[in-house]
Amino acid sequence: MSGLDPLTSPSINSTEYISQPNLFKRFCSKFNCRRNASVERDPDGGYVEFGDIRYEDDEVQHKVGTFAGVFCPVVLSMFSALVFIRMGFIIGNAGLLMTLLQFAISYIILIFTVCSVCAISTNGAVEGGGVYFMISRSLGPEFGGAIGTLFFFANIVSSALCFSACTEGLMDNFGPSGFLVNNDSWTLPGGRWWKTLYGSLLAASALMISLAGAKYFARASFTIWNVVTVVLAMVLISFLIPGAKEVPIPHSNTLVNASVLANYTGISYETFMDNLYPQYGQDYSADGATVDFATVFGILFSGVTGVMAGANMSGELKNPSRSIPRGTIAALVFTGLTYLALTFFTAATCSRFLLQNNYIYMLPINVAPVLVAIGVITATFSAGLSNMIGASRVLNALVKDNLFGSWLKWCNGTAACVFIAWLSAQTALLAGSLTAIARANCALFLLSYLAVNLACLALELAGAPNFRPTFNAFSWHTALLGLFGALAMMFVAASALAGLSLILCLCLVIALHLVSPAAAAQPWGSISQALIFHQVRKYLLLLDVRKDHVKYWRPQMLLLVGESRSAPPLACFANHLKKGGLLVLGHVRRARRAPSSPDPLLHAHAPWLQFIDHLKIKAFVELCLSGSVRDGARHLSQISGLGAMKPNTVMLGFYDSTPQQNFFSKLDSPYFSTALESAFPEPDRAMAGPSEYVALMADLLAMDKNLCICRHFQNLDMSHVERSRDLKYIDIWLSDLMWPSSGDLFSVAALFTLQLACILGTQSSWKKLRLRIMLTDTDAEPPTQRSTSFNLNQGNRANNVSEVDIGERSPSETETEAAVARLASSARPAHLRLTELLKLLRIQASIHKIEEWESVERLRWSRENVDESNGSSQNGFRYNLPEVYVKGVNQMISSNSSESTAVIFMYLPLPPEPVDNYANPESLQSNFGCENIRLNPDGLPDLQEYERKLSEECPERVQYMNVLKGFTEDLPPTVLVHGLKAVTSTLL
């Protein structure tokens, strides 16, 4: 032991120590009795341990070293009641072989757990709180708080167990018919309540020492360790002294006649062989309860649970990262060798009858029985004291970490925590039987060991670069074995208590996650984030875009948000529409970054994450800095997502002159939030005009993205949708109302629109609404429809399924497209073909035929329209629709999609073909010269100038935008959809 640290710090006998207040003044200082006594706490340094309380005249903190702070408490806690009182009970019932097996199981679990403790404790600075501190800083506040709470109760139960064992030792030696007394006038009164009184006095003594501080506890532990070492040496010597004797049965054993004597044979081969195998009997200290393997293991393991006593002293150690591993491992080796020697000597010298009926057999066989009595009392008292101090420190750590908020705020302070620990131990003493307490203690400590191994396993598997413990004798294998070993032994020792402990732990984790202030703040980080990252990265690599199949298609949304204050209804709608897929909120900030200036978006993510949390949607955020919204949106559509999880559909709010609502400032809004109102910058004009907006639509389609344009979603009230009985339908207009054709019903775009509407109808908030397809039965087809096909992605993309080259598709897609193509080319009426299509796609929807469609369609072919279109280009003819026709379509939709419609899905006609001359505003300077372009204060080209140039480049863009505005004016929330990819399947 010479290599271990000295008892206390070198300053213990210095003048500073001599000039400190005496014990009474120290007690007063704990309760702030001194007028000027105060404890300064470093707000960033965590909590102050009770052994680290500073006085105004203190210059040095008196901390303890490895020997007194770790080795002695661990040894004494692991000996406790087991070494002197319960060795006979264990060997007498389980036999030598089973006892060795149980010790082997216990020490294997302990060794693996100690390896995990050493790995965590040497990975960084360990503060007060011991095991709780390690678990909470590794697994996060929820799990750490739950285990810390149960570990507090485990220490309380263990403390009561030790005080109960100490009381048992007192009664066996100094009680009625005690072994060391012959005269009744010198005996302690017996009885249940007298035992409770003695246990209470022992707990009160431990309370006084705990209040005095860790230094006094360390000195007491050192003294008791010396006493116990001498006693154990005398016990081992007594075994070696030859000679047989008869040992009386204690009067507390009512199962056997007190006049019967048991045999102590000395070292004997016959005795050794007789004690080799199990022979379970009855426990006279538990009113004759039958003993089994679980009972014996519960008693045995409860005696070696003190391995955490050193870690509990982390707040009082000079160097916890060094002292905890060295002291704990040394104590583990010392106690293991001691138990091994005692087991073999006991089995070779004591008859089974003696072991089962006299648990204090070491007294009568010892050459100095009084030493054994002293050893029993001091070892059990020291273990109880250690557990009480450990419990108070865990509670202090829970309070300082604000795990339970105001619930435990009233016990903020070292003295209060010590009193809570003492009161809890006093309550546990009322359980009475030592065996009854031991099994509960075993289950709680095994759960704590399970959590420590889980924490180390999680840190190792997460592969965090900062997990670099200096203790290298561990791996994920040892942590996993320790975890499963602790879990298995929990159910072996006490299955009911094990299940109850796990359920209680789970409930605490959930409760802390929901209500704990520390869990909301996540002040230390959480291993769950590292593990999630590790697993997500692994599965993202396995997610191969080349293996995508239409049967498992789901929408991956990129919602481009211009102004956050008006976006909440649309963001919530997009969250409903994604069907478990990806949702990315994209925002373009129009600005120019100077070469050496910091990134303007550096701190812009936080408000958007707060926006997501406030709306309770599942989404990611992508921000982009660009000279134009069009250019930034193209960048976002290209770079958003990761691997195979990239957006396939882009959603845009509609561009019009409708004033945007501020949902964060409206008191009656479900999205009201003063925090978000102040978090986002003031809105400014970002989009140049309708020409840039239409050009962006064409860009997105050219990038092979499905497109959704959303209008009137500021009027979407989800509470009204969920509760109203007036809203009944989700309306779907599959025809291209700009240039309708009978083939529109079976086009890829129409099937995509139908799929999105079907997805929305499966969401819980929309389930009560029925899908209704609005059928405009027509065979008309404009003469220029096919000749002005839209050039998409290096080739003409067919708009009708019948035009798709089936040979290029997978078998499932081929079968689906062939079936749809047959319906598209059939001569049957449209409503019959559509009914069969819905049956093939397993979509439940009603079909509503629009009777007034023919009269509305005639307006398009009026003479005024033909004369107006003369001389127009093909695109001009396509988008230059007469105003009377546009109004007629709008009135038709409005009259059929009445107040009973919650949302409308419409076919989005193809926008004018994209032109790349002015892809972004900066290109204007090179094309037209800087002298002709106005610049704004940020050095960017003027938006009005940019819009004018785009309009001159392609006048059809404004015409197209006017048509969309006219079609959708004064309608319910409307989604204009244009899909480019097959997303439906008719096969399993």
Salt bridges, closest charged atoms under 4 A:
ASP5 OD2 - ARG322 NH2 2.95
GLU49 OE1 - ARG393 NE 3.51
ASP52 OD2 - LYS63 NZ 3.64
GLU142 OE2 - HIS513 ND1 2.97
ASP283 OD1 - ARG86 NH1 4.00
GLU316 OE1 - ARG393 NH2 3.13
ASP401 OD2 - ARG137 NH1 2.79
ASP544 OD2 - ARG546 NH2 2.93
GLU563 OE2 - ARG565 NH1 3.00
ASP631 OD1 - ARG634 NH2 3.24
ASP631 OD2 - HIS635 NE2 3.45
ASP656 OD2 - ARG711 NE 3.17
GLU677 OE1 - ARG565 NE 3.37
ASP699 OD2 - ARG630 NE 2.43
ASP699 OD2 - ARG634 NH1 3.92
ASP704 OD1 - ARG797 NH2 2.98
ASP704 OD2 - LYS981 NZ 3.81
ASP731 OD1 - ARG772 NE 2.86
ASP736 OD2 - ARG878 NH2 3.72
ASP777 OD2 - LYS849 NZ 3.97
GLU781 OE2 - ARG786 NE 3.05
GLU813 OE2 - ARG809 NH1 3.73
GLU817 OE2 - ARG809 NE 3.25
GLU836 OE1 - ARG828 NH2 2.39
GLU857 OE2 - ARG860 NH2 3.12
GLU883 OE2 - LYS887 NZ 3.27
ASP942 OD2 - ARG934 NH2 3.32
GLU945 OE2 - ARG948 NH2 2.50
GLU952 OE2 - ARG948 NH1 2.83
GLU953 OE1 - ARG957 NH1 2.62
GLU969 OE1 - ARG711 NH2 3.28
